[in-house]
């Protein structure tokens, strides 16, 4: 039964929720195209949250596509072909394909970083970068950890950067590419990326971080480096801390 709880029951629950929402909206005289898009985006949102919690990419895709595919198979999709592109266009506008090579929307829990000042001591008005700040959750967690600092967020998605500006008016938010920014200006760079992008982050940190600056990664280890400290944001969610000059693992 434990395997069923992990899969496929979550998928059946998400698909059932999408169908319930679709039927409910249709009975409320909503236009079929709008109801379809809302139900589809429900599955996409559930897939993004599940991927952030560690579900495989294939299962995340199944969660996202379950409703629209079943709608099509049942012959209920009586819409122009271009209507199916609208949810995809909205998703790409909010989170461009370029950014998915780095990380999807992974929100940082508010209290995830509250313990890092015990090891990563920063000077007053230190510059802290949230590299890929999304909607601002990481910035809020960093502000809770370091109350006397300068907070900077860089986000590739323009709509998400607008949301971050609204949620974090005390921070400097820029729409841009974290890989093109110079990390040498910061006392700490915070990441919540993916395992696939950590080697690139390590290479950039090695070449740009100034002595004494910190690289902090939620969940994903920089396997090439020796951490100065490791704490936990929550059970099974480590926070890895590395200080420049970065030490190679095993030395």
ABEGO torsion letter per residue (X at the ends): XAAAAAOAAAAAAAAAAAAAAAAAAAAAGBBAAAAAAAAAAAAAAAAAAAAAAGBBAAAAAAAAAAAAAAAAAAGABBBBAAAAAAAAAAAAAABBAAAAAABBBBBBBAAAAAAAAAABBBBBGBBBBBBGAEAGAAAAAAAAABABBBBBBBBABAAAAAAAAAABAABBBBBBBAAABBAAABABBBBBBBAAAAAAAAAAAAAABBBGBBBBBBGBBBAABBBABBBBABBGBBBBBBBOBBBBBGX
